[in-house]
């Protein structure tokens, strides 16, 4: 343990409604909507106007090299297995899709938190 800080210390102002602490279901929903606005760039078409973009579809459409593009001699064939359709590009797209799925889960969690706070406000304070 570094320094003299008590690991069980609880900030006495933790639950005060001062300027540093606020919950706003409206603001939470706005954050979720802003996060959603970036999903199109991650999940949209693989290319637009002749250019590739940063979407998972762009990776699937443009990063799937085969022996036809790389070559069929021994070393080229081995290289195509590391970067080709069944390897590097596909695996990168898979990891990227997992990130997108987790990103969607974060959005859902923020929306659920906003709904929870809103329901709590209604129950406790009669706010709508």
C-alpha positions as CSV (number, residue, x, y, z in Angstrom):
1,X,0.0,0.0,0.0
2,X,1.4,3.4,-1.0
3,X,1.4,6.3,1.4
4,X,-0.8,6.6,4.5
5,X,-4.1,6.4,2.7
6,X,-6.6,4.0,4.3
7,X,-7.8,1.5,1.7
8,X,-11.3,1.5,3.4
9,X,-11.5,5.3,3.3
10,X,-14.9,6.6,2.1
11,X,-15.3,10.1,0.9
12,X,-17.6,11.9,3.4
13,X,-19.1,13.9,0.5
14,X,-19.7,10.9,-1.7
15,X,-23.5,11.2,-1.6
16,X,-23.8,14.9,-1.4
17,X,-25.6,16.6,-4.3
18,X,-22.9,19.2,-4.7
19,X,-21.5,20.3,-8.1
20,X,-19.3,17.3,-8.6
21,X,-22.1,14.8,-8.4
22,X,-25.2,14.7,-10.7
23,X,-27.4,12.2,-12.3
24,X,-29.5,13.2,-15.2
25,X,-31.4,10.6,-17.2
26,X,-31.7,13.1,-20.0
27,X,-28.0,13.6,-20.2
28,X,-27.4,9.8,-20.0
29,X,-29.7,9.3,-22.9
30,X,-27.9,12.1,-24.8
31,X,-24.6,10.3,-24.2
32,X,-26.1,7.0,-25.5
33,X,-27.4,8.7,-28.6
34,X,-24.0,10.3,-29.3
35,X,-22.4,6.9,-28.9
36,X,-24.9,5.4,-31.3
37,X,-24.1,8.1,-33.8
38,X,-20.6,6.5,-34.3
39,X,-21.9,3.0,-34.9
40,X,-22.6,3.7,-38.6
41,X,-18.9,4.2,-39.2
42,X,-18.1,0.9,-37.6
43,X,-20.9,-1.1,-39.2
44,X,-21.7,0.6,-42.4
45,X,-20.8,-0.4,-46.0
46,X,-17.2,-1.3,-46.7
47,X,-16.7,1.5,-49.1
48,X,-18.3,4.7,-50.2
49,X,-17.6,6.8,-53.3
50,X,-14.7,4.5,-54.2
51,X,-12.9,4.7,-50.9
52,X,-12.7,2.2,-48.1
53,X,-13.7,3.3,-44.6
54,X,-13.1,2.1,-41.1
55,X,-16.1,-0.3,-40.9
56,X,-15.9,-4.0,-40.2
57,X,-17.3,-4.5,-43.6
58,X,-14.5,-2.5,-45.1
59,X,-12.1,-5.0,-43.5
60,X,-14.0,-7.9,-44.8
61,X,-14.3,-6.4,-48.3
62,X,-10.8,-5.2,-48.7
63,X,-8.5,-7.2,-46.4
64,X,-9.1,-10.7,-47.6
65,X,-6.1,-11.4,-49.8
66,X,-5.6,-14.8,-51.5
67,X,-2.9,-16.5,-53.4
68,X,-4.4,-14.9,-56.6
69,X,-3.3,-11.5,-55.3
70,X,-0.1,-12.5,-53.6
71,X,1.3,-15.4,-55.7
72,X,1.4,-19.1,-55.8
73,X,5.1,-19.9,-55.2
74,X,6.0,-21.5,-51.9
75,X,6.8,-18.4,-49.8
76,X,4.0,-16.3,-51.3
77,X,1.5,-19.2,-50.6
78,X,2.7,-19.3,-47.0
79,X,2.4,-15.6,-46.7
80,X,-1.1,-15.7,-48.1
81,X,-2.1,-18.0,-45.3
82,X,-1.0,-15.4,-42.7
83,X,-2.8,-12.5,-44.3
84,X,-5.4,-14.1,-46.4
85,X,-9.1,-14.6,-46.3
86,X,-8.9,-17.3,-43.6
87,X,-6.3,-15.7,-41.5
88,X,-5.2,-12.2,-40.6
89,X,-7.8,-10.1,-42.2
90,X,-10.7,-12.3,-41.1
91,X,-9.4,-12.5,-37.6
92,X,-8.9,-8.8,-37.4
93,X,-12.5,-8.3,-38.6
94,X,-13.6,-10.8,-35.9
95,X,-11.9,-8.9,-33.1
96,X,-13.2,-5.6,-34.5
97,X,-16.8,-7.1,-34.5
98,X,-16.3,-8.1,-30.9
99,X,-15.3,-4.5,-30.1
100,X,-18.5,-3.3,-31.8
101,X,-20.6,-5.8,-29.9
102,X,-19.1,-4.6,-26.6
103,X,-19.6,-1.0,-27.7
104,X,-23.3,-1.8,-28.3
105,X,-23.4,-3.3,-24.8
106,X,-22.1,-0.1,-23.3
107,X,-24.8,1.9,-25.1
108,X,-27.4,-0.5,-23.8
109,X,-26.0,-0.2,-20.2
110,X,-26.1,3.6,-20.4
111,X,-29.7,3.5,-21.6
112,X,-30.6,1.0,-18.9
113,X,-29.0,3.2,-16.3
114,X,-30.9,6.2,-17.6
115,X,-34.2,4.3,-17.3
116,X,-33.3,3.1,-13.8
117,X,-32.5,6.7,-12.7
118,X,-35.7,8.0,-14.3
119,X,-37.8,5.3,-12.6
120,X,-36.1,6.1,-9.3
121,X,-36.8,9.8,-9.7
122,X,-40.4,9.1,-10.3
123,X,-40.7,6.7,-7.4
124,X,-38.7,8.9,-4.9
125,X,-39.4,12.4,-5.9
126,X,-42.4,12.3,-8.3
127,X,-40.3,13.6,-11.2
128,X,-41.3,12.6,-14.7
